[in-house]
Amino acid sequence: MVAHFSAQYGSFAMFLERWPIQNLAGLFDCFRTHGQRIGTDTAQRFLRRVGKDCFALSPEVIAAFQQEGFDVAQTPTRKKDLATIQAAFNEWHHQSGLSYLHLSEILALSLSTETREDAPAYATTAIG
């Protein structure tokens, strides 16, 4: 995957730079389709590590989406779920000018106390 896109764009970094932030769900799908053993979670972690602004789909972020009435799965991997999430983040980014990661952190911290107490033990509000 890296060699393929590097040849096409001059470098893998240039490929990532040119990918529109308004379509991160499409980039996750590209990683899943062209990479080996790279799902949505791994793609998000990789992109954040290399400096690409990217929303984080932690258990708290998903719980906050559900708490606000969004119809998304607990583990959103379907294109419909990711499109719903992408559209919401695009709108919030447009309205606020905040990064997608910052918006993820705000969303995770917005959970009611009851919801946070019900979160799985492995879930944390640290999204980095």
Secondary structure, DSSP 4 states (H G I P E B T S, - for coil): -HHHHHHHHSSHHHHHHHS-GGGHHHHHHHHHHHSSS--HHHHHHHHHHTT-------HHHHHHHHHTT----SS--SHHHHHHHHHHHHHHHHHH---HHHHHHHHHHTS-HHHHHHS-TT--S---
